[in-house]
Amino acid sequence: MSTKKILVGVMMTVLGTVTAGSAFGADAASYIVPAGEGMPDPVTVKLKRARLVERGDGIVLDYRLPKELDGAEPQRFKLTGVKGGDVLLLNDADGKVTATCTDAVTELTCIMTYTAGIELNDAAADLFLSASNLDANRVAELQAARGVLEHQAVGIVRIRR
């Protein structure tokens, strides 16, 4: 399946599930790994380190991958762009990731495309998961999500306003 078809399918899934959100709080940001081979349903993980800054026409999205997917020292991505319309295009300075975002009143939803692929720290993530209080089914789900994310190189960041 082409990357374009995956992105269209992901965007349709995301747009179909947009709900009214609350102000920034404990559940203000999440990272979603879309369904893929060996994982029939999307997997959602809270983002503990995510920030959306809007100044004038500029927008900055700064986030770290969830520790459940990348270990105790997860990768950080900082993307910038210009507001204008309902769809925003953001890029990081290194060209490692691009984002196509839908800007709604209650939330910003971005499809993240890791242009050179993404390599996660599986050993560190497994260590983090083994120290967590998650049940075995959730651990297996997160491990499968890591494999899908590395294979598809596409994830979703959702920040509620």
DRENBAVO-505955 format. One record per residue (C-alpha): x, z, y. Coordinates in Angstrom, 3 decimals. Layout:
NODE|px|pz|py
NODE|X|Z|Y
...
***
This chain:
NODE|px|pz|py
NODE|0.000|0.000|0.000
NODE|1.365|-0.902|3.419
NODE|2.219|1.698|6.028
NODE|-0.363|0.144|8.353
NODE|-3.138|0.603|5.765
NODE|-2.048|4.199|5.161
NODE|-2.087|4.912|8.915
NODE|-5.528|3.344|9.363
NODE|-6.867|5.352|6.421
NODE|-5.319|8.543|7.724
NODE|-6.678|7.956|11.242
NODE|-10.169|7.334|9.854
NODE|-9.957|10.554|7.821
NODE|-8.766|12.532|10.840
NODE|-11.345|11.073|13.195
NODE|-14.080|11.801|10.687
NODE|-13.164|15.486|10.553
NODE|-12.639|16.322|14.221
NODE|-14.498|19.524|15.020
NODE|-14.846|21.684|18.082
NODE|-11.911|24.053|18.339
NODE|-11.224|27.280|20.122
NODE|-8.635|28.081|22.733
NODE|-5.066|28.522|21.544
NODE|-4.975|31.247|18.950
NODE|-3.720|31.959|15.460
NODE|-5.301|28.783|14.085
NODE|-4.531|26.557|17.069
NODE|-2.138|24.196|15.263
NODE|-1.900|22.728|11.794
NODE|0.167|20.225|9.844
NODE|-1.629|17.990|7.381
NODE|-0.010|15.996|4.599
NODE|-2.392|13.113|3.775
NODE|-3.435|12.530|0.171
NODE|-0.977|10.477|-1.825
NODE|0.285|9.730|-5.293
NODE|-0.206|12.798|-7.485
NODE|-2.098|14.618|-4.722
NODE|-5.753|13.515|-4.429
NODE|-6.621|15.653|-1.390
NODE|-4.862|16.287|1.936
NODE|-2.971|19.576|2.229
NODE|-3.182|21.609|5.448
NODE|-0.640|24.218|6.536
NODE|-0.722|26.325|9.708
NODE|1.920|25.425|12.255
NODE|3.411|28.589|13.650
NODE|5.753|26.796|16.023
NODE|3.933|24.077|17.908
NODE|3.569|23.522|21.618
NODE|1.722|20.981|23.679
NODE|2.686|20.700|27.351
NODE|0.807|18.477|29.768
NODE|2.214|17.971|33.263
NODE|0.741|15.294|35.473
NODE|0.703|12.107|33.414
NODE|3.365|13.361|31.001
NODE|2.830|15.008|27.649
NODE|5.302|16.800|25.374
NODE|4.643|17.723|21.752
NODE|7.200|20.149|20.328
NODE|6.836|21.403|16.752
NODE|8.697|22.601|13.694
NODE|7.654|21.602|10.217
NODE|5.971|24.416|8.287
NODE|8.360|26.699|6.415
NODE|6.229|26.139|3.314
NODE|7.386|22.501|3.364
NODE|10.938|22.728|4.747
NODE|12.213|26.299|4.230
NODE|13.130|29.163|6.544
NODE|14.908|26.925|9.101
NODE|12.531|23.955|9.370
NODE|13.280|20.767|11.243
NODE|12.186|20.580|14.870
NODE|10.744|17.523|16.576
NODE|10.140|17.035|20.296
NODE|8.184|13.965|21.369
NODE|7.245|12.758|24.823
NODE|4.882|10.182|26.240
NODE|2.554|9.304|29.067
NODE|-1.137|10.164|29.087
NODE|-3.512|7.297|29.570
NODE|-6.679|6.701|27.608
NODE|-7.866|8.185|24.358
NODE|-4.854|7.033|22.314
NODE|-1.343|8.214|23.173
NODE|1.981|6.972|21.869
NODE|4.762|9.562|21.713
NODE|8.417|9.183|20.692
NODE|11.360|11.478|20.164
NODE|14.674|10.802|21.895
NODE|16.477|10.034|18.607
NODE|13.948|7.509|17.318
NODE|13.378|9.574|14.162
NODE|9.641|10.013|14.638
NODE|6.804|8.344|16.499
NODE|3.278|9.613|16.988
NODE|-0.035|7.897|17.508
NODE|-2.359|10.526|18.947
NODE|-6.051|10.728|19.695
NODE|-6.706|12.888|22.720
NODE|-10.069|14.611|22.573
NODE|-11.361|17.361|24.829
NODE|-10.943|20.039|22.167
NODE|-7.813|18.881|20.352
NODE|-4.914|16.492|20.087
NODE|-4.455|14.870|16.681
NODE|-1.239|12.947|16.034
NODE|-0.222|10.801|13.102
NODE|3.512|11.365|12.772
NODE|5.531|8.491|11.327
NODE|9.073|9.433|10.355
NODE|10.716|6.071|11.017
NODE|13.817|6.611|8.872
NODE|11.981|8.663|6.268
NODE|12.147|12.421|6.067
NODE|14.321|14.611|3.917
NODE|12.994|18.108|3.341
NODE|15.013|21.116|2.186
NODE|13.340|21.562|-1.211
NODE|15.543|24.471|-2.307
NODE|14.917|26.422|0.903
NODE|11.182|25.677|0.761
NODE|10.999|26.849|-2.877
NODE|12.865|30.028|-1.933
NODE|10.418|30.620|0.931
NODE|7.434|30.011|-1.368
NODE|8.782|32.321|-4.088
NODE|9.022|35.135|-1.521
NODE|5.466|34.528|-0.282
NODE|2.274|36.075|-1.604
NODE|0.686|32.698|-2.315
NODE|-1.039|32.103|-5.635
NODE|0.491|29.677|-8.135
NODE|-2.083|26.950|-7.392
NODE|-1.275|26.982|-3.672
NODE|2.471|26.908|-4.388
NODE|1.998|23.884|-6.680
NODE|-0.162|22.208|-4.012
NODE|2.543|22.728|-1.360
NODE|5.270|21.448|-3.673
NODE|3.207|18.302|-4.334
NODE|2.662|17.905|-0.575
NODE|6.432|17.960|-0.038
NODE|6.860|15.100|-2.485
NODE|4.106|13.059|-0.852
NODE|5.494|13.693|2.648
NODE|8.979|12.589|1.596
NODE|7.577|9.489|-0.136
NODE|5.075|8.378|2.536
NODE|6.983|9.701|5.582
NODE|3.645|10.284|7.331
NODE|2.115|13.597|8.426
NODE|-0.500|14.790|10.899
NODE|-0.146|17.387|13.630
NODE|-3.377|18.796|15.040
NODE|-3.385|21.127|18.038
NODE|-6.613|22.656|19.282
NODE|-6.948|23.349|22.955
***
